[in-house]
Amino acid sequence: MWIAAACAGLLLAATLWQMLRFPRKKAFYVPETDEGRALRYAKKLSVMLQSDTVSYPDVEDPEKFRRFHMVLAQLFPRTFENLEKLEVDGNLLLHWKGRHCDRPVVLMSHMDTVPAQGDWTCPPFSGRIDSGYVWGRGACDTKCSLMGFFQAVEELLDEGFIPEQDLYLSSSCTEETGGGGCTKLVELLEERGVHPWLVCDEGGDIMTDPLPGVHGSFAMVGIVEKGSASVDFIAESEGGHASTPPRHSPVARLADFIHHVEHHDPFRRALPAAVREMMEALAPYGSLPVRYVFSNLWLFGPLVTKVMPSLSAQAAAMLETTIAFTVQEGSPAYNVIPQRAVTGANLRFIPHQPMRESLKRIEGIAARYGLRMQVLHAEDVSAQADTSSEAWRMLSRVIGETFPGVGISPYILTGGTDARCYERICPNVMRFAPVVFGAEERRGIHGIDERIPCSVLPGCVDFYRNLIRAVL
C-alpha cells in the first residue's frame, strides 16, 4: 500500500513540477488605431471589394482578374511602378528587388472569392463602409490582407526604403476552387531559380479564446495543413420499376454506408505534433486545470484525445481524418430504381493517417456495401513548418511587436490554402493573416454579410511593414 502511495505522490510531484515550467501568462490585445488612418485603408479595401472576383470550378476568366489588377494599380501606383510585374493567366506576382537575394520572402493572399448568395444586409459587391465595418464578399477572405501588404509596400516606397532581401507579392485567382493558379506562379519562380526563405499566407489570424479554458487574444499560426480529397461512392444495379423494389437498391446501400460511417468513426484519433505544440504554447494562458493537463500531455494525452472532440467540431477535426457527405445523385424520376446512384464526400487527412491510408480505410468500408469508390481529386497532408527555425522566431517577434500582448501559438489548419504550393521550393511556409477576427467576422467567411472592422486594418498594414523591415 505504501509503495502505491509513494508512487502516486511522486507522480503528483512530477506533474506539478512540470506545470510550474509553464508560468501563468495573460494574453490581451485591443487595437490601438488612428481613426483617420483606418478610414483611409477602409476606403481602399472598399474599392477592391467592388470588383467581382468570384472564381468558379472549371471556368477560366483571366480577363476578369486582369481588370482587378488595373484596380490595384490605381490604388497602389508606386508599387506597380517600381516593382516588376509578372502575370500568368490572371495570377499575379510582383517582385521588389532587394539589396540581397539569398533569402527572398513571399507574401501571399489570393484575389478570388466564393460566390455571394443569400439575402445580404449590404450588397455583397458594394464595399459599403458602415457602422465601423467594410462590407463585402472577400472583406475577410482575403482582400483585407491583400490590401495590407500592398499598402505596406506603398508606404515603404514613399519613405525611400529598400528591402534587404528580394520580396515577392503573390496572389492567385484560383484558390477558392482549388485550381492551379498558384502552382503556375511557383513554376515561374522555379524557372528563375528563386527559392524563398519564408512564405507567409492566410490560414491563421488573431482570435479570442481559442479553446475552452484558454482566454485572451492569440495569434494562431498554421504550420501544417490537413490533406483533402473529393470522392464519389457509386452504387450500381440493373434499375427497374419502383413498384417492385428489390432489396439492397443503390440508394439503400448508400444510405446504409453513410449511416455506418456517421455512427462508427472509421478513422484513428490521436494528437498530431502540431496540436501538441499548440497545447504547450497555450498552457501558460489556461485555467489551472488546463495548465495542469496541457503541461503534462505525456500523461494526459489519451484523456485529451478522448475529450477534445466533445468541445467542438473544430477541435475534433484537429485529431483525425474527417469525412463529410456533401453531394447526392440518383434516379431522375420517383418511380424508377436508379441504375447508378452516387454520394460525394469531402475528406480531410490528418498527419498520422495520411491520404493513402485514409482512402484505403474508407474504400474497404464502402466495399462491404457493394460500393465503388472514385477519387476525383486528392492531395496529401502538407509538410510541417519547424517552430525551432529562425524563420519562426522572426515571425513570432514581428507578431509580438505589432500586436503587443497577444499570445502566439502554432496550430494545424483543417482547411486548405495555396501556401502548400510553395512547399516544394520553400522550407518555411507559415499561414497567418494579421487581422483580428471575432465570431461575427468568422460567420461571414463564405457566408452572408461578410465584413471586417475598419479598426483592424492599421495593424494588418503595420505587420507587413514590420515583417518586410525585419528580414535581413
C-alpha positions as CSV (number, residue, x, y, z in Angstrom):
1,M,0.0,0.0,0.0
2,W,2.7,2.5,1.0
3,I,4.5,1.7,-2.3
4,A,1.4,2.7,-4.3
5,A,1.0,5.9,-2.2
6,A,4.6,6.8,-2.7
7,C,4.4,6.3,-6.5
8,A,1.2,8.4,-6.6
9,G,3.0,11.1,-4.6
10,L,6.0,11.0,-6.9
11,L,3.7,11.2,-9.9
12,L,1.8,14.2,-8.5
13,A,5.1,15.9,-7.6
14,A,6.4,15.3,-11.1
15,T,3.2,16.6,-12.8
16,L,3.1,19.7,-10.6
17,W,6.8,20.4,-11.3
18,Q,6.1,20.1,-15.0
19,M,3.2,22.5,-14.7
20,L,5.4,25.1,-12.9
21,R,7.6,25.1,-16.0
22,F,4.7,26.9,-17.7
23,P,4.4,30.1,-15.6
24,R,1.0,31.8,-15.7
25,K,0.6,34.4,-18.5
26,K,-2.1,36.7,-19.8
27,A,-2.9,37.4,-23.5
28,F,-4.8,40.6,-24.1
29,Y,-4.9,42.9,-27.1
30,V,-7.0,45.9,-28.1
31,P,-6.4,47.5,-31.5
32,E,-4.9,51.0,-31.0
33,T,-5.8,52.8,-34.1
34,D,-5.9,56.2,-35.7
35,E,-9.5,56.5,-37.0
36,G,-8.3,58.6,-39.9
37,R,-5.8,56.1,-40.9
38,A,-8.2,53.2,-40.5
39,L,-10.7,55.0,-42.7
40,R,-8.1,55.6,-45.5
41,Y,-7.4,51.9,-45.5
42,A,-11.0,51.0,-45.4
43,K,-11.7,53.2,-48.5
44,K,-9.0,51.3,-50.4
45,L,-10.4,47.9,-49.3
46,S,-13.9,49.2,-50.3
47,V,-12.8,49.8,-53.9
48,M,-11.2,46.3,-54.0
49,L,-14.5,44.8,-52.8
50,Q,-16.5,46.5,-55.5
51,S,-14.7,44.2,-58.1
52,D,-16.4,40.9,-58.6
53,T,-13.6,38.4,-58.5
54,V,-15.6,35.3,-57.9
55,S,-13.9,32.2,-59.3
56,Y,-15.9,29.1,-60.4
57,P,-14.7,25.5,-60.8
58,D,-13.5,24.6,-64.3
59,V,-14.1,28.2,-65.6
60,E,-11.1,30.3,-66.6
61,D,-11.6,34.0,-66.9
62,P,-8.2,35.7,-66.7
63,E,-9.6,38.9,-68.1
64,K,-11.8,39.4,-65.0
65,F,-8.7,39.3,-62.8
66,R,-6.6,41.4,-65.1
67,R,-9.2,44.1,-64.7
68,F,-8.8,43.7,-61.0
69,H,-5.0,44.2,-61.5
70,M,-5.8,47.5,-63.0
71,V,-7.8,48.5,-59.9
72,L,-4.9,47.5,-57.7
73,A,-2.5,49.6,-59.9
74,Q,-4.8,52.6,-59.4
75,L,-4.9,52.1,-55.6
76,F,-1.2,51.4,-55.2
77,P,0.5,53.3,-58.0
78,R,4.1,53.4,-56.6
79,T,4.0,49.6,-56.1
80,F,3.1,48.9,-59.6
81,E,5.5,51.5,-61.0
82,N,8.5,50.3,-59.0
83,L,8.0,46.5,-58.8
84,E,8.4,44.1,-61.6
85,K,5.0,42.7,-62.6
86,L,4.7,39.1,-63.6
87,E,1.3,37.7,-64.6
88,V,0.2,34.2,-65.7
89,D,-3.4,33.6,-66.7
90,G,-4.7,36.3,-64.3
91,N,-2.4,35.1,-61.4
92,L,-0.2,37.9,-60.2
93,L,3.4,38.1,-58.9
94,L,5.2,41.3,-58.1
95,H,9.0,41.4,-57.5
96,W,10.6,44.0,-55.3
97,K,14.4,43.9,-55.9
98,G,16.3,44.0,-52.5
99,R,19.9,44.5,-51.6
100,H,20.4,40.7,-51.5
101,C,18.6,37.7,-53.0
102,D,19.8,34.8,-50.8
103,R,16.8,34.8,-48.5
104,P,13.8,36.0,-50.6
105,V,10.4,36.3,-48.9
106,V,6.9,35.7,-50.4
107,L,3.8,37.4,-49.0
108,M,0.6,35.8,-50.2
109,S,-3.1,36.5,-50.4
110,H,-5.5,35.2,-53.1
111,M,-7.7,37.7,-55.0
112,D,-10.6,35.4,-55.9
113,T,-13.6,34.9,-53.7
114,V,-16.5,32.4,-53.4
115,P,-19.9,33.4,-54.8
116,A,-22.2,35.7,-52.7
117,Q,-25.5,34.0,-52.2
118,G,-28.4,34.8,-49.9
119,D,-30.0,38.0,-48.6
120,W,-27.3,40.4,-47.5
121,T,-27.7,43.5,-45.3
122,C,-25.4,45.4,-47.7
123,P,-25.0,44.3,-51.3
124,P,-22.0,41.9,-51.4
125,F,-20.1,43.9,-54.0
126,S,-20.9,47.3,-52.7
127,G,-17.8,47.7,-50.5
128,R,-20.0,49.8,-48.2
129,I,-18.4,51.4,-45.1
130,D,-21.0,51.5,-42.4
131,S,-21.1,51.1,-38.6
132,G,-17.4,50.7,-38.4
133,Y,-17.2,47.9,-40.9
134,V,-16.2,47.4,-44.5
135,W,-18.9,45.1,-46.0
136,G,-18.5,42.8,-49.0
137,R,-17.5,39.4,-50.3
138,G,-13.8,38.9,-49.8
139,A,-13.5,41.5,-47.0
140,C,-12.1,38.8,-44.7
141,D,-11.2,36.1,-47.2
142,T,-8.8,37.6,-48.2
143,K,-8.7,41.0,-49.7
144,C,-8.0,42.5,-46.3
145,S,-4.5,41.0,-46.2
146,L,-4.0,41.7,-49.9
147,M,-4.7,45.4,-49.2
148,G,-2.4,45.1,-46.2
149,F,0.8,44.1,-47.9
150,F,0.2,46.3,-51.0
151,Q,-0.3,49.3,-48.7
152,A,2.7,48.3,-46.6
153,V,4.9,48.3,-49.8
154,E,3.3,51.5,-51.0
155,E,4.2,53.3,-47.7
156,L,7.7,51.9,-47.6
157,L,8.4,53.0,-51.2
158,D,7.1,56.5,-50.2
159,E,9.8,56.5,-47.5
160,G,12.5,55.5,-49.9
161,F,13.0,52.1,-48.2
162,I,14.9,49.4,-50.0
163,P,14.4,45.8,-48.6
164,E,17.4,43.8,-47.5
165,Q,16.1,40.8,-49.4
166,D,14.1,40.3,-52.5
167,L,10.3,40.4,-51.8
168,Y,7.6,38.8,-53.9
169,L,3.9,39.6,-53.6
170,S,1.9,36.5,-54.7
171,S,-1.8,36.4,-55.5
172,S,-3.6,33.6,-57.3
173,C,-7.1,33.8,-58.8
174,T,-8.0,30.1,-58.3
175,E,-7.5,29.5,-54.6
176,E,-11.2,29.1,-53.8
177,T,-11.7,26.5,-56.5
178,G,-8.5,24.5,-55.8
179,G,-7.2,25.4,-59.2
180,G,-3.6,25.6,-60.4
181,G,-3.1,29.3,-60.4
182,C,-0.6,29.4,-57.6
183,T,1.3,26.4,-59.0
184,K,1.9,28.5,-62.1
185,L,3.4,31.2,-60.1
186,V,5.6,28.7,-58.2
187,E,6.8,27.3,-61.5
188,L,7.7,30.7,-62.7
189,L,9.9,31.2,-59.6
190,E,11.4,27.8,-60.1
191,E,12.4,28.8,-63.7
192,R,14.1,31.9,-62.3
193,G,15.9,29.8,-59.7
194,V,14.1,31.5,-56.8
195,H,13.9,29.5,-53.5
196,P,12.1,31.6,-50.9
197,W,13.3,31.6,-47.3
198,L,9.9,32.4,-45.9
199,V,6.4,32.3,-47.3
200,C,3.5,33.9,-45.3
201,D,0.0,33.2,-46.4
202,E,-3.5,33.2,-44.9
203,G,-4.7,30.4,-42.7
204,G,-4.3,31.7,-39.2
205,D,-5.3,35.0,-37.6
206,I,-5.7,36.7,-34.2
207,M,-8.6,35.1,-32.4
208,T,-10.1,35.2,-28.9
209,D,-10.4,32.2,-26.6
210,P,-9.1,29.5,-29.0
211,L,-10.0,26.6,-26.6
212,P,-12.3,26.2,-23.6
213,G,-10.3,27.3,-20.5
214,V,-7.9,29.4,-22.6
215,H,-8.8,33.0,-22.5
216,G,-7.4,36.0,-24.3
217,S,-6.2,37.1,-27.8
218,F,-3.9,34.7,-29.7
219,A,-2.1,34.8,-33.0
220,M,-2.7,31.4,-34.3
221,V,-0.1,30.5,-37.0
222,G,-0.8,27.5,-39.2
223,I,2.3,25.3,-39.5
224,V,0.7,22.3,-41.3
225,E,-2.5,21.7,-43.4
226,K,-4.6,18.7,-43.5
227,G,-4.8,17.0,-46.9
228,S,-8.1,16.8,-48.8
229,A,-10.0,14.7,-51.3
230,S,-13.2,14.8,-53.3
231,V,-14.5,11.3,-53.6
232,D,-17.6,9.6,-55.1
233,F,-19.1,6.5,-53.8
234,I,-21.1,4.7,-56.5
235,A,-23.8,2.1,-56.2
236,E,-25.0,0.3,-59.3
237,S,-27.8,-2.0,-60.3
238,E,-30.0,-3.1,-63.2
239,G,-32.5,-0.5,-62.3
240,G,-36.2,-1.3,-62.7
241,H,-39.7,0.0,-61.8
242,A,-40.2,1.3,-58.3
243,S,-43.4,-0.7,-58.0
244,T,-41.4,-3.8,-57.4
245,P,-38.4,-2.6,-55.4
246,P,-35.5,-5.0,-54.9
247,R,-33.6,-5.4,-51.7
248,H,-30.3,-3.5,-51.4
249,S,-31.1,-1.0,-54.1
250,P,-28.4,1.6,-54.9
251,V,-29.9,4.3,-52.7
252,A,-30.4,2.0,-49.8
253,R,-26.8,0.7,-50.0
254,L,-25.6,4.3,-50.0
255,A,-27.8,5.1,-47.0
256,D,-26.5,2.1,-45.1
257,F,-22.9,3.1,-45.8
258,I,-23.5,6.7,-44.8
259,H,-25.2,5.6,-41.6
260,H,-22.3,3.3,-40.8
261,V,-19.7,5.9,-41.2
262,E,-21.6,8.5,-39.3
263,H,-22.1,6.2,-36.3
264,H,-18.9,4.2,-36.4
265,D,-15.9,6.6,-36.7
266,P,-13.6,4.9,-39.3
267,F,-10.5,6.9,-38.6
268,R,-7.8,6.8,-36.0
269,R,-7.8,9.6,-33.4
270,A,-4.5,10.9,-32.0
271,L,-2.7,14.1,-31.0
272,P,-0.7,15.3,-34.0
273,A,2.6,17.0,-33.3
274,A,1.2,20.4,-34.3
275,V,-1.6,20.0,-31.8
276,R,0.8,19.1,-29.0
277,E,2.8,22.2,-29.8
278,M,-0.3,24.3,-29.8
279,M,-1.4,23.0,-26.4
280,E,2.1,23.5,-24.9
281,A,2.1,27.1,-26.3
282,L,-1.4,27.8,-24.8
283,A,-0.7,26.1,-21.5
284,P,0.6,29.2,-19.7
285,Y,-2.6,31.1,-20.6
286,G,-5.1,28.4,-19.4
287,S,-7.0,28.0,-16.2
288,L,-5.4,25.9,-13.6
289,P,-6.9,22.6,-14.8
290,V,-5.9,23.4,-18.4
291,R,-2.4,24.3,-17.4
292,Y,-2.0,21.1,-15.4
293,V,-3.3,18.9,-18.3
294,F,-1.6,20.7,-21.2
295,S,1.7,20.8,-19.5
296,N,1.6,17.0,-18.9
297,L,0.5,15.7,-22.2
298,W,2.9,12.8,-21.7
299,L,0.4,11.6,-19.1
300,F,-2.9,13.1,-20.1
301,G,-2.6,12.8,-23.9
302,P,-5.1,9.9,-24.2
303,L,-7.6,11.7,-22.0
304,V,-7.3,14.9,-24.1
305,T,-7.7,12.8,-27.3
306,K,-10.9,11.3,-25.9
307,V,-12.5,14.5,-24.5
308,M,-11.4,17.1,-27.1
309,P,-14.0,16.1,-29.8
310,S,-16.8,16.9,-27.4
311,L,-15.7,20.5,-27.3
312,S,-16.4,21.4,-30.9
313,A,-16.3,20.2,-34.5
314,Q,-13.1,22.3,-35.0
315,A,-11.4,20.6,-32.1
316,A,-12.4,17.2,-33.3
317,A,-11.1,17.9,-36.8
318,M,-7.6,18.6,-35.4
319,L,-7.4,15.0,-34.2
320,E,-8.4,12.7,-37.1
321,T,-9.2,12.4,-40.7
322,T,-12.7,13.6,-41.3
323,I,-15.3,12.8,-43.9
324,A,-18.4,14.9,-44.8
325,F,-21.0,13.7,-47.2
326,T,-21.9,16.6,-49.4
327,V,-23.4,15.6,-52.8
328,Q,-26.1,13.0,-53.8
329,E,-27.4,11.9,-57.1
330,G,-29.9,9.2,-58.0
331,S,-32.8,8.5,-60.3
332,P,-34.3,11.3,-62.4
333,A,-37.8,10.0,-61.6
334,Y,-39.7,9.0,-58.5
335,N,-40.9,5.7,-60.0
336,V,-37.6,4.5,-61.3
337,I,-35.0,2.5,-59.4
338,P,-31.7,4.1,-60.4
339,Q,-29.1,2.1,-62.3
340,R,-26.5,4.3,-60.7
341,A,-26.6,6.3,-57.5
342,V,-23.8,8.4,-56.2
343,T,-22.9,10.2,-53.0
344,G,-20.0,12.6,-52.9
345,A,-17.8,13.3,-49.9
346,N,-15.0,15.6,-48.8
347,L,-12.2,14.0,-46.8
348,R,-9.6,15.9,-44.8
349,F,-6.5,13.8,-44.0
350,I,-4.6,14.0,-40.7
351,P,-0.8,13.6,-40.5
352,H,-0.9,10.4,-38.5
353,Q,-3.3,8.8,-41.0
354,P,-2.4,10.4,-44.3
355,M,-4.0,10.2,-47.8
356,R,-3.2,6.7,-48.8
357,E,-4.1,5.1,-45.5
358,S,-7.3,7.1,-45.1
359,L,-8.5,6.4,-48.6
360,K,-7.8,2.7,-48.3
361,R,-9.7,2.5,-45.0
362,I,-12.8,4.2,-46.3
363,E,-12.7,2.2,-49.6
364,G,-12.7,-1.0,-47.6
365,I,-15.8,0.0,-45.7
366,A,-17.6,1.1,-48.9
367,A,-16.8,-2.3,-50.5
368,R,-18.8,-4.0,-47.7
369,Y,-21.9,-2.2,-49.0
370,G,-21.2,-3.0,-52.7
371,L,-20.0,0.4,-53.5
372,R,-17.2,1.5,-55.8
373,M,-15.0,4.5,-54.8
374,Q,-13.8,7.0,-57.3
375,V,-11.3,9.7,-56.3
376,L,-11.9,12.9,-58.2
377,H,-9.2,14.9,-56.5
378,A,-6.8,14.3,-53.7
379,E,-3.7,15.9,-52.1
380,D,-1.9,14.7,-49.1
381,V,-1.1,16.4,-45.8
382,S,1.3,19.3,-46.2
383,A,4.8,19.5,-44.8
384,Q,5.1,20.9,-41.3
385,A,7.0,24.1,-40.6
386,D,9.7,24.0,-37.9
387,T,8.9,26.1,-34.9
388,S,12.5,26.0,-33.8
389,S,13.6,27.7,-37.0
390,E,15.0,31.2,-37.4
391,A,12.0,32.0,-39.6
392,W,9.5,31.1,-36.9
393,R,11.4,33.1,-34.3
394,M,11.5,36.2,-36.6
395,L,7.8,35.8,-37.5
396,S,6.9,35.5,-33.8
397,R,8.9,38.5,-32.9
398,V,7.2,40.6,-35.6
399,I,3.8,39.4,-34.4
400,G,4.6,40.4,-30.8
401,E,5.9,43.8,-31.8
402,T,2.9,44.6,-34.0
403,F,0.3,43.2,-31.6
404,P,1.6,43.7,-28.1
405,G,0.1,41.4,-25.5
406,V,-1.1,38.6,-27.8
407,G,-0.2,35.0,-27.2
408,I,1.4,33.2,-30.1
409,S,0.7,29.6,-30.9
410,P,1.2,27.2,-33.8
411,Y,-1.7,25.0,-34.9
412,I,-2.9,22.6,-37.5
413,L,-5.0,24.1,-40.3
414,T,-8.1,22.0,-41.0
415,G,-8.9,23.9,-44.2
416,G,-6.7,24.4,-47.2
417,T,-4.7,27.3,-48.7
418,D,-2.5,28.0,-51.7
419,A,0.5,28.0,-49.3
420,R,1.1,24.3,-49.8
421,C,2.1,25.0,-53.5
422,Y,5.3,26.7,-52.2
423,E,6.5,23.8,-50.1
424,R,8.5,22.4,-53.0
425,I,10.7,25.5,-53.1
426,C,10.5,26.9,-49.5
427,P,11.3,25.2,-46.2
428,N,9.4,27.8,-44.0
429,V,5.8,28.1,-45.1
430,M,3.7,29.8,-42.5
431,R,0.0,30.6,-42.5
432,F,-1.0,33.8,-40.7
433,A,-3.2,36.7,-41.8
434,P,-2.6,39.7,-39.5
435,V,-6.2,40.5,-38.7
436,V,-8.4,40.2,-35.6
437,F,-11.4,38.1,-36.4
438,G,-14.3,37.8,-34.0
439,A,-17.2,35.4,-34.1
440,E,-19.2,37.7,-36.4
441,E,-16.4,38.0,-38.9
442,R,-15.9,34.2,-38.9
443,R,-19.6,33.6,-39.6
444,G,-19.4,35.9,-42.7
445,I,-16.5,34.0,-44.3
446,H,-18.0,32.0,-47.2
447,G,-21.4,33.1,-45.7
448,I,-23.8,36.0,-45.6
449,D,-22.8,39.6,-44.6
450,E,-19.0,39.1,-44.8
451,R,-17.4,42.2,-43.2
452,I,-14.4,43.4,-41.4
453,P,-13.9,46.1,-38.7
454,C,-12.1,49.2,-40.0
455,S,-10.2,49.3,-36.7
456,V,-8.1,46.1,-37.5
457,L,-6.8,47.4,-40.8
458,P,-3.9,49.5,-39.5
459,G,-2.5,46.6,-37.6
460,C,-2.6,44.5,-40.7
461,V,-0.6,47.1,-42.7
462,D,1.8,47.5,-39.8
463,F,2.5,43.8,-39.5
464,Y,3.6,43.6,-43.2
465,R,5.7,46.8,-42.8
466,N,7.4,45.3,-39.8
467,L,7.9,41.9,-41.4
468,I,9.5,43.4,-44.5
469,R,11.8,45.5,-42.4
470,A,12.7,42.5,-40.2
471,V,14.1,40.3,-42.9
472,L,17.9,40.6,-43.1
